[in-house]
Amino acid sequence: MYLNFFRLSLFTVLLTGLISCNEFIEPSIEKRQVALRAPANNYQTSNYTVGFWWDEVEDALNYRLQIVRPNFDSIASLVMDTVIQRNTFSLTLEPGAYQWQVRAENGSSATAYTAPRNLTILPGSLEEQTVTLLSPGNNTLTTQSAVSLQWNNLFGASAYRLQIDSNSFSGSTYVYDQVIPAGQYRFTFPKDNVYQWRVRGQNEDGTKLSKWSAVYTITSDRTPPGAITATQPDNNAQVQLPVTFTWSARNDAAKYRFYLYRNNGTTLYNNTFPVESTNTSYTFTAGTAGERVYWKVTAVDAAGNEGAASELRNVLLQ
């Protein structure tokens, strides 16, 4: 019976060790392959915006996409060499002949590049094209007072109409509605609000217009949450370890930041503080009897704004 128990224990230790090793040793992906999905080889289109797509590779952290003109055997220009985390990518190209390839990567290895695929962009009318928005991404939440709006330039467009609204373009006037020459614009938020923005290209005299881009939403939030009210323990209380600190909840808080200081009231207790949590309590176990500690809590909203702190309280650990 003891021999069987020993064997079982040894097996458990070995299995645990293997699991632990897998958690820290990154698998090699050198012998794996990336399967391209779209566009197909020798694809021709008059749409300047092309969506690239391939299958995900197990244990890959990102993918390197390379695009050249006209081909990898005789490169006239490197159009794109970028690392992305997803298995799709959208890019606006000028008319011409291209080749593209992809490989998967992680921190220690990479697959071979796929066989290059040919792609031809045919000249098309500006009216058939759509501007692709680049950044910030859709549904961005920011605490900045201004953001740089960027989009892909369209072949055949000499200027772009940028429209920004806070009412989903349902009215007759917008927050911003101007023609600008470049593929970006720095917009300063007039106030905290939810905004929508879109772009279309046009030729020099404005007689030819592209299709509108997709509508992206961006939220400006520079207003911090209100102050937190500390509840327990009372200030100058004597408490038994472990001690649980509690505070009131706020509807405008996405999480809370708990600060714990040593007996001078200014030095954080250790490098784990402040602690962030969605709970309205924190249990402290690491103190020693006779030690006095100070604490306070702040609320942090979804945009990352930190509100005013609760009163700074202290307790004597027993």
N, C-alpha and C positions, 0 to 999 in steps of 0.2 A: 504494500500500500504506500509506504514511504517512497519507494523507488518510483512508482507511478506519479506521485505528487511532485517529486523532484523533476521528472521528465516534463510534466505539464508546466511547472514553473519555469524551467529552462526554455521551453517552447514559447511561453508567453513573453519572456525577456527578449528572445531573439526576434519574435514577431514585432514587438514594440520597437526594438532597435531598427528593424527594417523600415517600419512606418516613419520613425523619426528621421532616418536618413533620407527617405523620399521627400520629406518636407523641406530639407535643406539642400539636397543635391538636385540641380536642375537637369532634367533629361536632355540628352542630345537630340537635335532634330535634323542632323546632317543628312541622314538617309531618307528623309521624308520628302514629299513632293507637293508643290502648290498646283492645284488644278484651276486653270483660268476658265471663267464663265462668259464674260462679255467685255468688250465687243468681240465678235467672232473674227478669226483670222481673215485678212483681206477685206474687212468690212469697209464700205464706203457710205458716206452720209454728207448731206449738206447742212446738217445741224451742227453748229460749232461747239455746243456743249456736249461732252461725252461722259458717260458714266462707266467707270471701270469696276469690274466685279470678279472675285475669285473665291474659292472655297477656303474656309478657315483650316488651319493646321494645328493639330493638338500640341500643346505645350509651347506654342509660339506666343510671344509677347507683342510683336508688331510685324509689320511688313514693309519692305522697301520696294517702291515703285519707281522704275526708270523709264523715261520716254525720250527718244531722240528723233532728229530729222536728218536724213530720210531713213537711215537704217544703221544698225550697230556695226556693220562691216565698213561703212563709209560715213562716219558721223560728221555732219555739217554743224550741228548745234545740239547741246544738251538742253532739252526742254524742261525736264523734271527729274529730280533725284530726291525723293522725300521718303521719310519714315512715318508711317501712320499705324494706329492701333486697331483700326477696324478693317474689314475686308471689302470695303467699297470706297470709291473716291470719284469725285466729279471735277472736271476741268474743262475750261473753255479754250479752244485751239483755233489758230488761223488755218485757212485752206492750205493744204499741202500733204505730203507723204510722211508718215511716222512709223516707228516701231516702238513697242513697249514690252516690258518684262517685269516679273515680280519674284521676289524670294521672301521666305519667312525667316524671322530672326527671334532669338531670345538672348539672354544675357551672356551666354557662353558658346553659342553655335548658330549656324544658319543653314538653310537648305540651299541647293543649287538654284540658280535662276531658271525660270521657265524658258521654254523655247520662245524666241521673240515672235510677236504677232504684228502683222502689217495692218495699218489703219490709214485710210485716205479721207481727208476732209475736203469736200467739194465746195466751190464757191456757191453761196446761196444769198437770197435777198435778206436784208436787215429785218424785214417784217416777219421772217420765219424764225428769228432767233430770240432767245430768252436770256436775260442777264442772270448770272449765278451769284448769289450773295455769299461772301466769305466769312466775315466776322463783324461783330460778335455773333456767336451762334444763336439759333432760335431759342426763345424763352430764357435769355440771359438775365440774371439778376445782378445789379451792380450798385456799389456804394460810391462810385466815382462821380464827380460833377460833370464830366464830359467823356465821351467815348469816340473812338475812331471807327466809323462805318466803312467797310471795304467790300468790294465786289470785283468780279472778273471783268476785264475789258473785252469788248466785243469787236471783232474785225468788221470794219465798215462804219463803226460809230465814232463820231468825233466829240460827242458830249453826252451827258447823262442827266436825266431828270430824277432827282431824289425827292421823294415825298415821305414826310413823317407826320403821324397823326396819333391822337390819343382816343379816337372814337372809331377805330376800324375803318376809316375812310368812308364813313356813312354820311358825312356832312358835305357842305360845299366849300369849306375852308379848312386848311390843315395847319398844323403847328409849323411845318416847313415845307415849301414847295418851290424848288429852284432848279435851274439847269446849271450844271457845273462841268468843268472840262476833264476832271481827273476821275480815277476809279476809287476815290476815297473822299471822306468828308468828316471833319471833327465836329461833332454835334454836342453842344452844351445844353444840358437839361434845364428848362426854365423852372421846373419844380419836380418834386417827387411824384411819379405817376407811372402808369403802364403805357408804353408807346409802341406803335407799329411803324415799320418802315419798308419801302419797296423802291426799286430802281428800274428804269428802262433806258435803252440807248436811243440815240437819234443821229441823223447825219447833220452836216453843217448848217443847212437852212431849216432843219426841223420838219422837212416834208416826208421823211421816212422814219418810222418809229419801230423799235423792236417790241416784243411782248414784255409785259411787266414781269419782273421777277416774282418769286414766291414772297409772301408777306411774313416778315420776321417780327417777333415781339421782344421788347427789351424793357425791363422794369428798373426805374431809378428809385432807390431807397436809401436815403442818407439820414433818416430819422431813427435814432436809437430807441430801444424800449425804455419804459419807465423804470424807476428804481425798485429794487427788491426789498421786501420787508422780512427781516430775520424773525423767526418765531422761537425756536428752542435750540440750545439752552439760553437762559437769561444771561444778561451781562454780569460778569463777576461771579458766576455760579461755580460751585464746586461739584464736579461730576465724576462718575465712575467710568473707567475704561471697560469696554469700548464705548465711545460717546457718539451719539447720532445728532448731527446738526440738521435743522430743518428750516425751511423758508416758504413764503407764500408763492403761489403760481401766478404767472402772468399770461394773458391771452396773446400778447405780442411777442412772446419769447419762443424761439425754436429750441433753445437749450440754455443751460445755466453754467456759470463759471464760478467754482468754489475756490476761494483763496484761504490758505492756512499759513500763519506766520509764527515764528518763534517769539520768545518772550519780549523782544524789543518792538514787536508790532510792525516791523518793516521788512525783515528777512524771511523769505518764503521757507517753510519748514523743510522741504527738500525739493529735488528737481521734478517730482511728480506733480507739483502744484504750479499753477492752478489746475484743478480737475474739471473737465467738462462732462456734463450729464444732462439727460432729459428729465431726470427725477428731481424732486424737490427735497431731497435729503442726501446726506453723505455720512457714512459711518467711519470713524477714525479709530484705528487699532494700534498705531505704531508709537504712541507716546509713552512716557514714563510717569509714575506717580510723583507728585510734587512739582510737575512742570506746568507752567502757564503758557497757553497758546492763544493767539488772536485769530479771528475769522471774519470773513465777509463774503457776499455773493453778488454777482451781477447777472443780468439777463442779456442774451445774445439773440438777435433776430435772424431770420433766414438769409438775409443779405450779408450778415457778419458784423452788423453794428452792435457795439457793446454799450449797454446802458449804465446809468449811475449805480454805484454800489450801495448795498445796505449799510447800516451803521457798522462800525468796526467794534466787534464784541470780543471779550476775552473770557476764558474759563480756566479754572485750576483743576488739573487732572489728579484724581485720587487713586 
